[in-house]
């Protein structure tokens, strides 16, 4: 890879990282809202249900299944995006290492020394 290709690639990764971080913020908002929706509905259903504590828990779980699944999927999306961001950081680090290696090779070539 040529130095300008490495720089272009690192620039593209930087743009992708910015987008991923912005998306992460949006996903976190959705996950927090979904968690709140689940917990509020669970509390309401639990409080209004009749029977033993365990019966009321089970009634609330059954009645809040859709909200629980939405929350779980939103939380999963946050975890997935977090891993995507980690992968982008790793790719950027590899690109920096590659750029450093190319710079060293160019410097060595200019000095007239052959490896």
C-alpha positions in Angstrom: 0.0 0.0 0.0 1.2 3.5 -0.8 1.2 6.2 1.9 -1.6 8.1 0.3 -3.7 5.0 0.1 -3.1 4.3 3.8 -4.1 7.9 4.7 -7.3 7.6 2.6 -8.2 4.3 4.2 -7.6 5.8 7.7 -9.7 8.8 6.8 -12.5 6.5 5.7 -12.3 4.5 8.9 -12.4 7.8 10.9 -15.6 8.8 9.1 -17.1 5.3 9.7 -16.1 5.5 13.4 -17.9 8.9 13.7 -21.1 7.5 12.2 -20.9 4.4 14.4 -20.5 6.5 17.6 -23.5 8.6 16.6 -25.6 5.5 15.9 -24.5 4.1 19.3 -26.0 7.2 21.0 -29.3 6.7 19.1 -29.4 3.0 19.9 -28.8 3.7 23.6 -31.7 6.2 23.7 -34.0 3.5 22.1 -32.8 0.9 24.6 -33.4 3.2 27.6 -36.9 4.0 26.4 -37.6 0.4 25.8 -36.4 -0.6 29.3 -38.5 2.2 30.8 -41.6 1.0 28.9 -41.1 -2.5 30.1 -40.5 -1.6 33.7 -43.4 0.8 34.0 -45.8 -1.7 32.4 -44.5 -4.5 34.5 -44.9 -2.5 37.7 -48.5 -1.4 36.7 -49.6 -5.0 35.8 -47.9 -6.4 38.9 -49.6 -3.9 41.2 -53.0 -4.4 39.6 -52.9 -8.2 39.5 -54.5 -10.4 42.1 -53.0 -13.5 43.9 -49.8 -14.4 45.6 -46.6 -12.5 44.8 -45.4 -15.3 42.5 -48.8 -15.3 40.7 -48.6 -11.5 40.2 -45.0 -11.8 38.9 -46.1 -14.4 36.3 -49.1 -12.4 35.3 -46.9 -9.3 34.8 -44.3 -11.4 32.8 -47.0 -12.7 30.5 -48.5 -9.3 30.0 -45.2 -7.6 29.3 -43.7 -10.1 26.9 -43.7 -7.8 23.9 -42.0 -4.9 25.8 -39.4 -7.3 27.3 -38.5 -8.5 23.8 -38.3 -5.0 22.4 -36.0 -4.0 25.3 -33.8 -7.1 24.8 -33.4 -6.5 21.1 -32.6 -2.8 21.7 -30.0 -3.8 24.3 -28.6 -6.4 21.9 -28.2 -3.7 19.2 -26.3 -1.5 21.7 -23.9 -4.5 22.4 -23.5 -5.2 18.7 -22.7 -1.5 18.0 -20.2 -1.4 20.9 -18.4 -4.4 19.3 -18.5 -2.7 15.9 -16.8 0.4 17.4 -14.1 -1.8 19.0 -13.5 -3.4 15.7 -13.1 0.0 14.0 -10.6 1.1 16.7 -8.6 -2.1 16.0 -8.7 -1.5 12.2 -7.5 2.1 12.8 -4.6 0.8 15.0 -3.6 -1.7 12.2 -3.7 1.2 9.7 -1.5 3.3 11.9 1.0 0.5 12.3 1.0 0.0 8.6 1.6 3.7 8.0 4.4 3.7 10.4 6.0 0.7 8.7 5.7 2.3 5.3 7.3 5.5 6.6 10.2 3.6 8.1 10.7 1.7 4.8 10.7 5.0 2.8 13.2 6.5 5.3 15.4 3.5 5.0 15.2 3.5 1.2 16.2 7.2 1.1 19.2 6.5 3.3 20.5 4.0 0.7 20.5 1.0 3.1 18.8 -2.1 1.8 17.3 -4.5 4.2 
